[in-house]
């Protein structure tokens, strides 16, 4: 943590996070053919978006900015690493942190950690399988592809909406704000896989005006005031299948019950990832 990080992060405590994000939600869904394409071109230039990777690279073809932001990619550009035991990256992004969960504690940044229990909505039974497991935190910048895919084949067991703040999840706030990911609004999704339990936590942030899952549609907004648990029968998703999406940049946290997975040795904090890239090999659950 340094002084510049603190100066950049402290105003976030007083901003009306949800008001700003709901305003962004409305603005990004305005249909205006004279404004939307120039906004997409400007955004793409500022954030260096590679439009050539989009399934539809023409800015004028998108009715709203949100349609562009949640655009599909050409599938051939993101092949899934082969092998049922190979876990793949669920997104394009950059690793924030990764490693072992130590007695239920998850490393956020130097001097900061948080608990699996609070991340998953405060339920100790829900968090119990992950207390000695593994985790990876992946940050999605505004330039990235914002659909989220399955890292492994799995069966959905539970979806949990957890209310909270909408602090930025950029590097300076991760290094500065204690328990950031356990304080922000988030959608927790839990799966059974042949390698043990998997949690995918979709963390909201300021300007992240929507979190969706493919089985439930728009989960947030509207903002909730309490933890909401839901089950959806017969949701079985293959590795690589789309499971959700963000509007604007945010963070996905993977928690794995299996403590014996072998991470790709080339991976570590601040390493860029692409959807479908091999992350780890997992031994079958005993």
Buried (B, 14 or more C-beta within 10 A) or exposed (E): BEEEBEEBBEEBEEBEBBEBBBEBBEEBBEEEEEEBBEBBBEBBEEEEBEBEBBEBEEBEEBBBBBBBBBBEBEEEBBEBBEEEBBBBBBBBBBBBBBBEBEEBBBBBBEEBBBBBBBBBBBBEEBBBBBBEBBBBBBBBBBBBBBBBBBBBBBBBBBBBBBBBBBBBBBBBBBBBBEBBBBBBBBBBBBBBBEBBBBBBBBBBBBBBBBBBBBBBEEBBBEBBEEBBEEEEEEBEBEBBEBBBBBBBBBBBBBBBBBBBBEBBEEBEEEEEBBBBBBBBBBEEEE
